[in-house]
Amino acid sequence: LYFSAQEGFLNFYHIKDLQYEVKICADISQPISSLIFSPDYSSLLLVTDQGTVYSYRPVHSGEAVKLLDTSSSCFLAADFLTPGHNYCVSVTIAGEVQVWSLEDGTFLSKLSLGIEVHVT
């Protein structure tokens, strides 16, 4: 079980029978608003309240890698663009949908919806 709170830590709870072990996997020093697994569960996107997106690969147990920082564009949400786990899509309040490479955070494309977007 992966869990995060306002402190900006990604925690892993290993639960077996009636016992559990807690491990801090990453410290990104920003409140994490959402955790999204790739369809094959090989990658985890960490999205912060400030619009920064990090990638964490549980199998590699390394640090979270900063992929993109959309803090200047009123960022709302991000998710994997399927199939696979090589691309991410994000959306801004202004209705701009953006596609990013998860390998190096390169901006690839955008589409303007022409309307303001809200998350419910």
N, C-alpha and C positions, 0 to 999 in steps of 0.2 A: 504494500500500500504506500503510495507516494502522497505527501501532504505538505502544504505550505501555509504559512500564516503571515501576518503583517510585518514580521521581522525580516523577511526576505530570504529565509532559509528554505531549501528544498530538503525535506526529511523523508526517510524511507523507514517504514515499519515492517519488519520481518516477523510475521505472526505464525507460530507453530503450536498447535494444541492450545494450551492455556498460558503460554509464555510468549513474550514478544521482545524484540530488540530494536532500538531506535538508532539510526545512523543519519548524521547530517551529510548530505551528498554535495550540496553547493550553497554558497553564500553570495548572493548577488546584491545585497545591501539596498534593495528596493522592494517595496511591498509587491508581492506576486498576486495578480488578479485572476489568472487562470493557468491551468496545466492541461495540455492537449497531447495525447499520444498519437503517433503516426498509426496508420491502419495496420501495420505489421508489428507494432509495439517496440520497434528498435530505437525510436527517437521520441523525445519529449520536448515540446515547446513550452517555455516558461514566459508568460506574458506579464509585464509589469503595469501598474497603474499609470506610469509615466510614458508608456508607449515603446518600451524597449523589449525586444524579443531575444531570448536565449535558447540555445539548443543543448540538450543533455542526452547522452547516450548511456542508458543504464548498464548495458553489457560492458562498456569500456570503463565505467566508474571514474571518469575523469571530471574535470571541472566543467561548469556550464560555459558555453562559448557564446559571446555576444554576436548575434547575427545582424540585427538592424536596430536603428534608433529612429523611431518615427515621432518623437516627442513634439516636434514642431508642427505636425500636421493633424492634430486633434484625433489621434488614433483611438479606435474603438475596440477592435478585435482582430485575431489572427487564427488561422487554421492551416492544416496541411492541404495541399492541392493534390488530390489523388488521381490516378493510382501512383503508388510509390511514396517516397518520403524525401524527394529532392527539392520540392518547391513548397512555398508558403504563400498564402493569400492574406492580405490585410484589408481593412476598410476604415475610412475616416468619417468623421461627422459630416463633412461636406459631400459625402457620397462618392469618394474616389476609391475604387478597388485597385489594389496594387499586387503584383506578383513578384516574388523575391526568390533568389537561389538560396537554398539552405547550406550549400557547400561553403560559400564565402560572403553571403549577405548582399550579393549584387542585385540591384534593382533591374527587373527585366521588362515590365510592362505595366500599363495602367489603363483603366477605363473609368470614365466619369459617368455616374448614373444620372446626374443632373438634379438630384434631390438630396435633401438633408436626411441622414440616416440616424436611427435611434436603436439602442439595444434594449430589449425587454426581457 
